[in-house]
Amino acid sequence: MVFIKDCLVDCHVIDKEILKQKVIDVINQNKDYISQLEDGDTGKIADSQEQIFVRFYVVGSRLIIDEVQEEVYVV
């Protein structure tokens, strides 16, 4: 898993290292969804419990985290 340099640039509420760990946790909780994606696909996860949104790209066997938003509410 790779975090693109500016993917957390607009995140100011939660410490960035804690936020990265939350992203890792959310991705690990959604392995079934991620396993359905193919190389070159874009994945998106909105987690209501952690209140974060994650957008990522699948490149080979790696996930490239492109965007993280905090304080996201799913209705």
Steps between C-alpha positions, in 0.01 A plus 500: 500500500642835396372842606545767231677804645206741510215255564463628858559869423149614597485290817546710812278352772674168562877454529624380161668186637181400683301572183735279295442217748123548470530480120696175533235362738215596265675340204564182699130487593403518131724230353205328329419818306864567420556143378236559230695792353743448215826665406429858393167526685408784733357406838304714742404428858290717730511375857226633728662371819838665441336789310755492219490469123784331312564495124773276367632338184594138450844465341607140477468362851537843662248762606592862432309725740409813304253685722395491864225716647416514868175585679292334227147402596316226311122543491 
